[in-house]
């Protein structure tokens, strides 16, 4: 009886910790810092012109911001200020870090070079040219959002950069030359190249660093390349034009977003397409839960965010968030999904317990996943949410 009474009197669990969402606003050159406990912007931090991508530097309290003009802004938290600006080149996209956070790699599409940065000093420690031809207008066109750190986002330039999980090898896709380039992160030297399909763009590297998948956006296929030997292993016919790619955390499957309102699920072990799944119009970004159970997809063309049961291959929900969702991030506890809305210049906050469970039409109106929308600034292009630390609340 005593145990029963103690259990009945047990205090409720504490409220969620106040995560901060950092949102890059391309339209007004700021990063908005949003308190997800109070659902309001607590700081608007001026950064270099046209911020496009945000990245969390490992083993630090820093958010790095790329700009289309080639300047990186380094924001420290909980201070919420720009502590350093780094000129990486004429342009900057696809920022990556070494696992220890000491080195950064960034693509300069305007000059066809990769810049190597010392993260502590901010110095450019090396440059590697990854194409022989002069840059085209397409190469110089900036990305609206890249940052497959938390999934996959839309891009708008002819080259992409990714890195193996151990940080040893960089892979660059060249849509004009129909090639992949491989660069050593240690020696800062070009290792070689391999020809793939037409107009290769988005990249996805398996967690073990063995293979890279590339979206051949000029045809309906995915190329698969062995990273160690730099040899093409296969070309996977998928029946639709590929867009962004996202590898499952265990490496077993690859998710391909197609502009044709389709999700293609690829068996990454056997290199074959398993299933085509219907999505909303113009899917542009995706993120997956750590346990690999739920995939979230932002459909820019119809203003919706879908939750998909990965194992059972079924749609759990579709939530209208407004105008043009373009970037996604889960809070570290995965209780909330935040969505940057380009058209409405806002951040939508969704409850994942409402997106992850299908409900009947009769009760759907009482179980809306959309918790709130927060005005954050003009044209939010990317969002990141650092894990919680005691002192990070303003």
TORBA-57124 format. One record per residue: chain; z, x, y of N, C-alpha, C in turn. Coordinates in steps of 0.2 Angstrom, whole numbers, plus 2048, in hexadecimal, padded with zeros to 3 digits. Each point is the difference from the previous one (the first is absolute). Layout:
<pts>
A	Z	X	Y	Z	X	Y	Z	X	Y .
...
</pts>
This chain:
<pts>
A	800	804	7FA	800	7FC	806	800	804	806 .
A	804	806	800	800	804	806	7FA	803	801 .
A	7FC	803	7FB	7FA	803	801	7FB	7FB	803 .
A	800	7F9	7FE	7FC	7FB	802	801	7FF	808 .
A	806	800	802	802	7FF	807	7FE	806	804 .
A	800	806	7FD	7FE	806	804	7F9	800	801 .
A	7FC	7FE	7FB	7F9	7FF	800	7FE	7FB	805 .
A	803	7FA	800	7FF	7FB	805	801	802	807 .
A	805	804	801	802	802	807	7FC	807	802 .
A	7FC	802	7FC	7FC	806	802	7FC	800	806 .
A	800	804	805	7FD	800	806	7F8	800	7FF .
A	7FC	7FD	804	7F9	800	800	7FD	807	801 .
A	7FA	801	7FE	7FD	807	801	7FF	801	807 .
A	800	806	803	7FF	802	807	7F9	7FE	802 .
A	7FF	7FF	806	7F9	7FE	803	7FC	806	7FF .
A	7F9	7FF	800	7FC	806	800	801	805	805 .
A	7FF	806	7FF	800	806	805	7FB	7FF	805 .
A	801	802	806	7FB	7FF	806	7FB	805	800 .
A	7FB	7FF	7FB	7FA	805	800	7FC	7FF	807 .
A	7FD	806	802	7FC	800	806	7F8	801	7FE .
A	7FC	7FC	802	7F9	800	7FF	7FD	803	806 .
A	7FC	806	7FF	7FC	803	805	7F9	7FD	800 .
A	7FD	7FE	805	7FA	7FD	800	7FB	803	805 .
A	7FB	803	7FE	7FB	803	805	7FC	7FB	803 .
A	7FF	800	807	7FC	7FB	804	7FB	804	803 .
A	7FA	7FF	7FD	7FA	803	803	7FE	7FE	807 .
A	801	7FA	801	7FE	7FD	807	804	802	806 .
A	806	802	7FF	804	802	806	804	807	7FF .
A	7FE	804	7FB	802	807	7FF	807	800	7FF .
A	803	7FC	7FC	807	800	7FF	802	800	7F8 .
A	806	802	7FF	803	7FE	7F9	806	7FB	802 .
A	7FF	7FA	7FD	806	7FC	801	805	800	7FA .
A	806	801	802	805	801	7FB	804	7F9	7FF .
A	800	7FD	7FA	802	7F9	7FF	806	800	7FC .
A	806	7FD	802	806	7FF	7FC	7FE	7FA	7FB .
A	800	801	7FA	7FF	7FB	7FB	806	7FC	7FE .
A	806	802	803	806	7FB	7FF	800	7FB	806 .
A	7FE	802	806	800	7FC	806	7FA	7FD	802 .
A	7FA	803	7FC	7FA	7FD	801	7FD	801	808 .
A	801	806	802	7FE	801	807	7FE	807	801 .
A	7FC	801	805	7FE	807	802	806	803	804 .
A	802	806	7FE	805	804	803	7FE	806	804 .
A	7F9	802	7FF	7FE	805	804	7F8	800	800 .
A	7FD	802	805	7F9	801	801	7FF	807	802 .
A	7FD	804	7FB	800	807	801	7F9	802	802 .
A	7FE	803	806	7FA	802	802	7FD	806	7FB .
A	7FA	800	7FE	7FE	805	7FC	7F9	802	802 .
A	7FC	805	7FD	7FA	801	802	7FB	7FA	7FF .
A	7FA	801	804	7FC	7FA	800	7FD	7FE	7F9 .
A	800	7F9	7FF	7FD	7FD	7FA	803	803	7FA .
A	807	7FE	7FF	803	802	7FA	7FD	7FC	7FA .
A	7FF	803	7FA	7FC	7FD	7FB	805	800	7F9 .
A	803	805	7FF	804	801	7FA	807	802	801 .
A	805	7FE	7FC	806	802	800	802	803	7F9 .
A	804	805	800	802	804	7FA	807	802	800 .
A	804	7FF	7FB	807	803	800	800	807	7FD .
A	802	804	804	801	807	7FD	806	801	7FB .
A	7FE	802	7FA	805	801	7FB	806	804	802 .
A	806	7FF	7FE	806	804	801	802	800	808 .
A	7FE	7FB	803	801	800	808	802	7F9	802 .
A	802	800	807	800	7FA	803	7FA	800	806 .
A	7FA	800	7FD	7FB	801	805	7FA	7FB	7FE .
A	7FD	7FC	804	7FA	7FC	7FF	7FA	804	804 .
A	7FB	802	7FD	7FA	803	803	7FB	7FB	801 .
A	7FD	800	806	7FB	7FB	802	7F9	804	802 .
A	7FB	7FE	7FC	7F9	803	802	7FD	7FC	805 .
A	7FC	803	804	7FC	7FD	805	7F9	802	7FF .
A	7FB	7FB	803	7F9	802	7FF	7FE	805	804 .
A	803	802	805	7FF	806	804	802	807	7FD .
A	803	800	7FB	802	806	7FC	807	802	802 .
A	804	7FD	804	807	802	801	805	7FC	7FB .
A	805	804	7FD	805	7FD	7FC	806	7FF	804 .
A	803	7FA	800	807	7FF	804	805	800	7FA .
A	806	804	801	805	800	7FB	806	7FD	803 .
A	802	7FA	7FD	805	7FC	802	807	801	7FC .
A	805	802	803	806	801	7FC	804	7F9	801 .
A	804	7FF	7FA	804	7FA	800	807	803	7FD .
A	806	7FD	802	801	7FA	804	7FF	801	807 .
A	7FE	806	803	7FF	801	807	7FB	7FB	803 .
A	7FA	7FF	7FC	7FB	7FC	802	7FC	803	807 .
A	7FE	806	7FF	7FD	803	805	7FB	805	7FD .
A	7FA	802	804	7FB	805	7FE	803	806	801 .
A	801	804	7FB	803	807	801	7FB	805	800 .
A	7FA	7FF	7FE	7FA	805	800	7FA	7FD	800 .
A	7FB	803	804	7F9	7FE	7FF	7FC	806	7FD .
A	7FB	7FE	7FC	7FD	806	7FC	7F8	7FE	801 .
A	7FC	805	803	7F9	7FF	800	7FD	803	7F9 .
A	7FD	7FB	7FC	7FE	802	7FA	7F8	801	800 .
A	7FD	7FD	805	7F9	801	800	7FD	7FB	805 .
A	7F9	7FF	800	7FD	7FB	804	801	7F9	7FE .
A	802	7FF	7F9	802	7F9	7FE	805	802	7FA .
A	803	7FA	7FE	805	801	7FA	801	7FA	7FC .
A	800	801	7FA	801	7FA	7FB	802	803	7F9 .
A	803	7FB	7FC	802	802	7FA	805	805	7FF .
A	805	7FF	804	806	805	800	803	800	7F9 .
A	802	806	7FD	803	801	7FA	805	805	801 .
A	806	800	7FB	805	806	801	800	803	7F9 .
A	803	806	800	802	803	7F9	806	7FD	7FE .
A	802	800	7FA	806	7FC	7FD	806	802	804 .
A	801	806	802	806	803	803	800	7FE	808 .
A	7FB	7FE	802	7FF	7FE	807	7FF	806	805 .
A	7FF	806	7FD	7FF	806	805	7F9	801	802 .
A	7FB	7FD	7FD	7F9	800	802	7FD	7FA	801 .
A	7FC	7FF	804	7FC	7FA	801	7F8	802	800 .
A	7FC	7FB	7FE	7F9	800	7FF	7FD	7FA	804 .
A	7FB	802	804	7FD	7FA	804	7F9	801	800 .
A	7FC	7FB	800	7F9	801	800	7FE	7FF	807 .
A	7FB	804	802	7FD	7FF	807	7F8	7FE	7FF .
A	7FF	7FA	7FF	7F9	7FD	7FF	7FB	803	805 .
A	802	800	806	7FB	802	806	7FD	807	7FF .
A	804	805	7FD	7FE	807	7FF	7FF	801	7F8 .
A	801	7FC	7FC	7FF	801	7F9	805	805	7FD .
A	806	800	803	805	805	7FE	807	7FD	7FD .
A	803	804	7FC	807	7FE	7FE	805	805	804 .
A	805	7FD	803	805	805	804	806	800	7FC .
A	803	806	7FF	806	801	7FD	806	801	805 .
A	805	7FD	800	805	800	805	807	802	7FD .
A	803	804	804	807	802	7FE	805	7FB	803 .
A	803	7FC	7FC	804	7FA	803	806	801	804 .
A	803	806	7FF	806	802	804	7FE	802	807 .
A	7FA	805	800	7FE	802	807	7FB	7FC	803 .
A	7FC	7FC	7FC	7FB	7FD	803	7F9	804	801 .
A	800	806	7FD	7FB	804	801	7FA	7FF	7FB .
A	7FA	800	802	7FA	800	7FB	800	806	7FD .
A	801	800	7F9	800	806	7FC	7FA	802	7FD .
A	7FB	7FB	800	7F9	802	7FD	7FC	7FA	801 .
A	7F9	802	800	7FB	7FB	800	7FB	801	7FB .
A	7FD	7FB	7FD	7FB	800	7FA	7FB	7FB	802 .
A	7F9	803	801	7FB	7FB	801	7FE	7FE	7F9 .
A	7FF	7F9	800	7FE	7FD	7F9	7F9	7FC	800 .
A	7FC	802	805	7F9	7FE	800	7FC	805	804 .
A	7FA	800	7FE	7FB	805	804	7FC	7FD	805 .
A	7FF	7F9	800	7FC	7FD	805	804	7FE	806 .
A	7FD	800	806	803	7FD	806	803	7F9	7FE .
A	805	7FE	803	803	7FA	800	7FC	7FA	802 .
A	7FF	7FB	7FD	7FC	7FA	802	805	7FB	805 .
A	7FC	7FC	803	804	7FB	803	805	7FC	7FC .
A	7FE	7FF	7FA	805	7FC	7FB	806	804	7FE .
A	7FF	807	800	806	804	7FE	804	800	806 .
A	7FE	7FF	806	804	801	806	804	7F9	802 .
A	7FE	7FB	7FC	802	7F9	801	807	800	7FD .
A	805	7FE	804	807	801	7FE	802	7FA	7FB .
A	805	802	7FC	803	7FB	7FB	804	7FB	803 .
A	800	7FA	7FF	804	7FB	802	807	801	7FD .
A	800	801	7FA	807	801	7FC	7FE	804	7FA .
A	804	805	7FE	7FF	803	7FA	807	801	7FE .
A	802	803	7FC	807	800	7FE	802	7FD	7F9 .
A	7FD	803	7FB	801	7FD	7FA	806	802	7FD .
A	805	803	804	807	802	7FF	803	7FA	7FC .
A	7FF	7FA	803	803	7FA	7FD	7FB	7FB	7FD .
A	7FA	803	7FF	7FB	7FB	7FD	7FA	803	802 .
A	7FB	7FB	803	7FA	802	802	7FE	7FC	806 .
A	7FD	803	805	7FE	7FD	806	7F9	801	802 .
A	7FD	7FC	805	7F9	801	801	7FF	806	804 .
A	7FA	803	7FF	7FE	806	804	7F9	7FE	803 .
A	7FE	805	805	7F9	7FF	803	7FD	806	802 .
A	801	805	7FB	7FD	807	802	7FD	802	7F9 .
A	7FB	805	800	7FD	802	7FB	803	805	7FB .
A	806	802	802	804	805	7FC	807	7FE	7FF .
A	802	801	7FA	807	7FE	7FE	803	807	7FD .
A	807	800	801	804	806	7FD	806	7FD	7FC .
A	801	803	7FA	806	7FE	7FC	802	807	7FD .
A	806	800	7FD	803	806	7FD	804	7FE	7F9 .
A	800	805	7FC	803	7FF	7FA	807	7FF	801 .
A	804	7FD	7FB	807	7FF	801	804	806	801 .
A	7FE	805	7FD	804	807	801	7FE	804	806 .
A	7FB	7FD	804	7FE	803	806	7FC	806	800 .
A	7FD	802	7FA	7FC	806	7FF	7F9	7FF	801 .
A	7FD	7FB	800	7F9	7FF	801	7FE	7FA	804 .
A	7FC	801	805	7FE	7FB	804	7F9	7FE	7FE .
A	7FE	7F9	800	7FA	7FD	7FE	7FD	7FD	806 .
A	7FA	801	802	7FD	7FD	806	7F9	7FD	7FE .
A	7FF	7FA	802	7FA	7FC	7FE	7FB	801	806 .
A	7FA	801	7FF	7FB	801	805	7FA	7FB	7FF .
A	800	7FA	803	7FC	7FB	7FF	7F9	802	802 .
A	7FE	805	804	7FA	802	802	7FD	804	7FB .
A	803	804	7FD	7FE	805	7FB	801	7FD	7F9 .
A	803	7FA	7FF	801	7FE	7F9	804	804	7FC .
A	805	804	803	804	805	7FC	808	7FF	801 .
A	803	803	7FC	807	802	801	801	807	801 .
A	804	802	804	802	807	802	807	801	7FD .
A	802	806	7FE	807	802	7FD	802	806	804 .
A	806	7FF	803	803	806	804	807	802	7FD .
A	801	806	7FF	807	802	7FE	805	800	806 .
A	805	7FD	7FF	805	7FF	805	804	807	801 .
A	800	804	7FB	804	806	801	7FC	806	803 .
A	7F9	800	7FE	7FC	806	803	7FC	7FD	806 .
A	800	7FA	801	7FC	7FD	806	7F8	802	7FF .
A	7FE	800	7F9	7F9	801	7FF	7FD	7FB	7FC .
A	7F9	7FF	802	7FC	7FB	7FC	7FF	802	7F9 .
A	802	7FC	7FB	800	801	7F9	7F9	7FF	7FD .
A	7FD	7FB	803	7F9	7FD	7FD	7FF	7F9	802 .
A	7FB	7FE	7FD	7FE	7F9	802	7FC	7FD	7FA .
A	7FF	7F9	800	7FD	7FD	7FA	7FC	7FA	803 .
A	7FA	7FE	7FE	7FD	7FB	802	802	7F9	7FC .
A	801	7FB	804	802	7FA	7FD	7FB	7FA	801 .
A	802	7FA	801	7FB	7FB	802	7FF	7FF	807 .
A	7FD	7FB	802	7FD	7FF	807	806	7FE	805 .
A	801	804	805	804	7FE	806	808	800	7FD .
A	802	805	7FD	807	800	7FE	805	800	806 .
A	805	7FC	7FF	805	7FF	805	807	800	7FE .
A	803	7FA	7FE	807	800	7FE	801	804	7FA .
A	806	803	800	802	804	7FA	807	7FE	7FD .
A	801	801	7FA	806	7FE	7FC	801	806	7FB .
A	806	803	801	801	806	7FB	806	7FD	7FB .
A	7FF	802	7FA	805	7FD	7FB	807	804	801 .
A	805	7FD	7FE	807	803	802	801	807	7FD .
A	7FC	802	7FA	801	806	7FD	7FB	805	803 .
A	7FC	7FE	805	7FB	805	803	7FA	802	7FC .
A	7FF	7FC	7FA	7FA	802	7FC	7FA	7FE	802 .
A	7FF	7FA	803	7FA	7FD	802	800	7FD	806 .
A	7FA	800	804	7FF	7FC	806	7FB	7FB	7FF .
A	801	7FA	802	7FB	7FA	800	7FE	800	808 .
A	7F9	7FF	800	7FD	7FF	807	7FC	7FA	800 .
A	801	7FC	806	7FC	7FA	801	7F9	802	802 .
A	7FB	7FF	7FC	7F9	801	802	7FD	7FA	804 .
A	801	800	807	7FF	7FA	804	7F9	7FE	801 .
A	7FC	804	7FE	7F8	7FF	800	7FE	7FD	7FA .
A	804	7FF	7FB	7FE	7FC	7FA	806	7FD	7FC .
A	7FF	7FD	7FB	805	7FC	7FD	803	804	7FA .
A	803	805	802	804	804	7FB	805	805	803 .
A	804	802	7FB	805	805	802	7FF	807	7FC .
A	800	805	803	7FF	807	7FD	807	802	7FE .
A	801	804	7FA	806	803	7FE	7FF	807	7FF .
A	804	804	803	7FF	807	800	806	804	7FD .
A	800	805	7FC	805	804	7FD	802	805	806 .
A	806	800	802	801	805	806	800	807	7FE .
A	803	802	7FA	801	807	7FE	7F9	803	7FF .
A	7FB	7FC	7FD	7F9	803	7FF	7FB	7FE	805 .
A	802	7FB	804	7FC	7FE	805	7F9	7FD	7FD .
A	801	7FD	7FB	7FA	7FD	7FC	801	7F8	800 .
A	7FA	7FD	801	800	7F9	7FF	801	7FE	7F9 .
A	805	7FB	7FF	801	7FE	7F9	7FC	7F9	7FF .
A	7FF	7FC	805	7FD	7FA	7FE	7FE	7FC	807 .
A	7FC	7FB	7FF	7FE	7FC	806	802	7F9	7FD .
A	804	7FC	803	803	7FA	7FE	7FC	7FA	804 .
A	7FC	7FC	7FC	7FC	7FB	804	805	7FA	800 .
A	801	7FD	807	805	7FB	801	7FD	7FA	802 .
A	7FA	7FF	801	7FC	7FA	802	801	7FE	807 .
A	804	803	804	800	7FF	807	801	806	804 .
A	7FF	800	807	801	806	804	807	802	800 .
A	802	806	7FF	807	802	801	802	801	807 .
A	807	7FF	801	803	802	807	806	804	7FF .
A	806	7FE	801	806	804	800	802	800	7F8 .
A	803	806	7FF	803	801	7F9	807	801	800 .
A	803	7FE	7FB	808	801	7FF	801	801	7F9 .
A	803	806	7FE	802	801	7F9	807	7FD	7FF .
A	801	7FD	7FA	806	7FE	7FE	805	806	7FF .
A	807	7FF	802	804	806	7FF	801	803	7FA .
A	7FE	7FD	7FA	801	803	7FA	7F9	803	7FE .
A	7FB	7FF	804	7F9	803	7FF	7FC	7FC	7FB .
A	802	7FB	7FD	7FC	7FD	7FB	7FB	7FB	803 .
A	800	7FE	806	7FB	7FB	802	7FE	802	808 .
A	7FA	7FE	802	7FE	801	806	7FE	7FA	803 .
A	802	7FE	806	7FE	7FA	804	7FB	802	805 .
A	7FB	7FC	800	7FA	801	804	7FF	7FA	805 .
A	801	800	806	7FE	7FB	805	7F9	800	802 .
A	7FD	7FA	7FF	7F9	800	801	7FF	7FB	806 .
A	7FB	802	805	7FF	7FC	806	7FD	7F9	7FE .
A	7FE	7FF	7F9	7FE	7FA	7FE	805	7FC	7FD .
A	806	800	803	806	7FC	7FE	802	800	7F9 .
A	800	806	7FD	801	802	7F9	805	806	800 .
A	805	7FF	7FB	804	805	7FD	7FD	802	7FA .
A	7FE	807	7FF	7FE	802	7F9	806	804	7FD .
A	802	7FF	7FA	805	803	7FD	7FD	805	7FB .
A	801	807	801	7FD	805	7FC	805	803	7FB .
A	7FE	801	7FA	804	804	7FB	800	807	802 .
A	805	803	803	7FF	807	802	800	805	7FA .
A	803	7FE	7FB	800	805	7FA	7F9	800	7FC .
A	7FD	7FB	800	7F9	7FF	7FC	7FA	800	805 .
A	802	7FF	806	7FA	800	805	7FB	7FA	7FF .
A	803	7FA	800	7FC	7FA	7FF	803	7FB	804 .
A	7FC	7FB	803	802	7FB	804	802	7FA	7FB .
A	806	7FE	801	804	7FB	7FC	7FE	7F9	802 .
A	801	7FF	807	800	7F9	802	7FE	800	807 .
A	7FC	7FA	802	7FF	7FF	807	804	7FA	802 .
A	804	800	806	805	7FB	802	7FE	7FE	807 .
A	800	7F9	801	7FE	7FD	806	806	802	806 .
A	7FE	802	806	804	801	805	7FE	7FB	806 .
A	803	801	806	7FE	7FD	806	7FA	803	803 .
A	7FE	7FE	806	7FB	804	803	802	806	803 .
A	7FC	805	7FF	800	807	803	807	803	7FF .
A	802	802	7F9	806	803	7FF	800	807	802 .
A	805	802	804	800	807	804	806	804	7FE .
A	805	7FD	7FD	806	804	7FF	804	7FE	7FA .
A	803	804	7FD	804	7FE	7FA	806	805	7FF .
A	806	7FD	7FD	806	804	7FF	803	7FD	7F9 .
A	803	804	7FC	803	7FE	7FA	807	801	7FF .
A	804	7FC	7FD	807	801	7FF	801	806	7FC .
A	806	803	800	801	806	7FC	800	7FF	7F9 .
A	803	7FA	7FE	800	7FE	7F9	7F9	7FE	7FD .
A	7FB	800	805	7F9	7FF	7FE	7FF	7F9	7FE .
A	804	7FB	802	800	7F9	7FE	7FB	7FC	804 .
A	801	801	807	7FC	7FC	805	7FC	804	804 .
A	7FA	7FE	801	7FB	803	805	7FF	7FC	806 .
A	801	802	806	7FF	7FC	806	7F9	803	803 .
A	7FC	7FB	802	7F9	801	803	800	7FC	807 .
A	7FE	804	805	7FE	7FD	806	7F9	7FE	801 .
A	7FE	7FA	801	7F9	7FE	801	7FF	7FF	808 .
A	7FD	804	803	7FF	800	807	7FB	7FA	802 .
A	7FB	7FE	7FC	7FC	7FB	801	802	7F9	801 .
A	806	7FF	7FC	803	7F9	800	807	800	802 .
A	803	805	802	806	801	803	806	7FF	7FB .
A	7FE	801	7F9	805	7FF	7FB	803	806	7FD .
A	806	800	7FD	803	805	7FC	801	7FD	7F9 .
A	7FD	803	7FB	801	7FE	7F9	805	804	7FC .
A	804	7FD	7FC	804	803	7FB	7FD	7FF	7F9 .
A	7FF	805	7FC	7FD	800	7FA	804	803	7FA .
A	801	7FC	7FB	804	802	7FA	7FB	805	7FC .
A	802	807	800	7FC	805	7FD	7FF	7FF	7F9 .
A	806	7FF	7FC	800	7FF	7F9	7FC	7FA	7FE .
A	801	7FA	803	7FD	7FA	7FD	7FA	7FF	804 .
A	7FE	804	805	7F9	7FF	803	7FF	7F9	803 .
A	805	7FE	804	800	7F9	803	803	801	807 .
A	7FD	7FB	805	802	800	806	806	7FC	801 .
A	806	803	803	806	7FD	801	800	7FB	806 .
A	7FD	803	805	801	7FC	807	7FA	803	804 .
A	7FF	7FC	805	7FC	802	806	803	7FE	806 .
A	802	804	805	803	7FF	806	7FC	801	806 .
A	7FF	7FB	804	7FD	800	806	804	804	806 .
A	7FE	805	802	804	804	805	7FE	7FF	807 .
A	7F9	7FE	801	7FE	7FF	807	7F8	803	800 .
A	7FF	805	804	7F9	802	802	7FD	805	7FB .
A	802	806	800	7FC	805	7FC	805	806	7FE .
A	803	7FE	7FA	805	805	7FD	7FC	807	7FE .
A	803	805	802	7FC	807	7FF	804	805	7FD .
A	807	7FF	800	804	806	7FD	806	7FC	7FD .
A	803	803	7FB	806	7FE	7FC	805	805	7FF .
A	806	7FE	7FF	806	804	7FE	805	7FC	7FD .
A	803	803	7FB	806	7FD	7FD	807	803	803 .
A	805	7FD	801	806	803	801	802	804	7FA .
A	804	805	801	802	804	7FA	804	7FC	7FB .
A	804	7FB	802	803	7FC	7FB	7FB	7FA	7FD .
A	7FA	800	803	7FB	7FB	7FE	802	7F9	800 .
A	804	7FE	805	802	7FA	801	7FB	7FC	805 .
A	7FD	804	804	7FB	7FE	805	7FA	804	800 .
A	7FA	7FC	802	7FA	803	801	7FE	7FF	807 .
A	7FE	805	803	7FE	800	807	7F8	801	801 .
A	7FD	7FC	804	7F9	800	801	7FE	801	807 .
A	7FC	805	802	7FD	801	806	7FA	7FB	801 .
A	800	7FC	806	7FB	7FB	801	7FC	803	806 .
A	7FA	802	7FF	7FC	803	805	7FE	7FB	805 .
A	7FE	7FA	7FE	7FE	7FB	805	805	7FD	805 .
A	806	7FF	7FD	806	7FD	804	805	806	802 .
A	7FE	806	7FF	805	805	803	807	7FF	7FE .
A	801	7FF	7FA	807	7FE	7FD	801	803	7FA .
A	807	800	7FE	802	802	7F9	803	7FA	7FD .
A	7FD	7FE	7FA	802	7FA	7FC	805	803	7FB .
A	806	7FC	7FF	805	802	7FB	800	7FB	7FB .
A	7FF	802	7F9	800	7FB	7FB	805	802	7FB .
A	803	7FA	7FD	805	801	7FB	7FD	801	7F9 .
A	801	805	7FD	7FD	801	7F9	802	7FB	7FB .
A	806	7FE	801	802	7FB	7FA	7FC	7F9	801 .
A	7FD	7FF	806	7FC	7FA	800	7F9	802	7FF .
A	7FD	806	801	7F9	802	7FE	800	801	7F8 .
A	805	802	7FD	800	802	7F9	800	7FB	7FB .
A	802	7FA	802	801	7FA	7FC	7FB	7FA	802 .
A	7FC	7FE	7FB	7FC	7FB	802	804	7F9	800 .
A	7FE	7FC	805	803	7F9	801	7FB	7FB	800 .
A	802	7FA	7FF	7FC	7FA	800	7FE	7FF	807 .
A	7FA	7FC	800	7FE	7FE	807	805	7FC	804 .
A	804	7FC	7FC	805	7FB	803	805	804	803 .
A	802	806	7FE	806	803	802	7FE	806	804 .
A	7FA	802	801	7FD	806	803	802	800	807 .
A	800	7FB	804	801	7FF	807	808	802	801 .
A	804	7FF	7FB	807	801	801	802	807	7FE .
A	7FB	804	7FD	801	807	7FE	7FC	805	803 .
A	7FE	7FF	806	7FC	805	804	802	807	7FF .
A	7FC	804	7FE	801	808	800	801	803	806 .
A	7FC	7FD	805	800	803	807	807	7FE	803 .
A	803	806	802	807	7FF	803	800	800	807 .
A	7FC	804	803	7FF	800	807	7FA	805	802 .
A	7FE	7FF	806	7FB	805	803	803	803	807 .
A	7FE	806	801	803	804	805	7FB	803	804 .
A	7FF	7FF	807	7FB	803	804	802	808	800 .
A	7FB	804	7FF	802	807	800	7FB	804	804 .
A	7FB	7FE	802	7FB	804	805	7F9	7FE	7FE .
A	7FB	803	803	7F9	7FF	7FF	7FD	803	7FA .
A	7FD	7FC	7FC	7FD	803	7FA	804	805	7FB .
A	805	7FD	7FD	804	804	7FB	7FB	802	7FA .
A	800	807	800	7FB	803	7FB	804	803	7F9 .
A	806	801	801	804	803	7FA	807	7FF	801 .
A	804	800	7FA	807	7FE	800	803	804	7FB .
A	806	804	801	804	803	7FB	807	7FE	801 .
A	804	800	7FB	807	7FE	800	804	806	7FD .
A	804	804	804	804	805	7FC	806	7FD	7FC .
A	802	804	7FB	806	7FE	7FD	806	800	805 .
A	805	7FC	7FE	805	7FF	805	805	806	800 .
A	802	802	806	806	805	801	805	7FD	804 .
A	806	802	800	806	7FD	803	7FE	800	808 .
A	7FD	805	803	800	800	807	7F9	7FE	803 .
A	7FC	7FC	7FC	7F9	7FF	802	800	7F9	805 .
A	806	7FD	800	7FF	7F9	804	802	802	807 .
A	7FB	7FD	804	801	802	808	807	7FC	802 .
</pts>
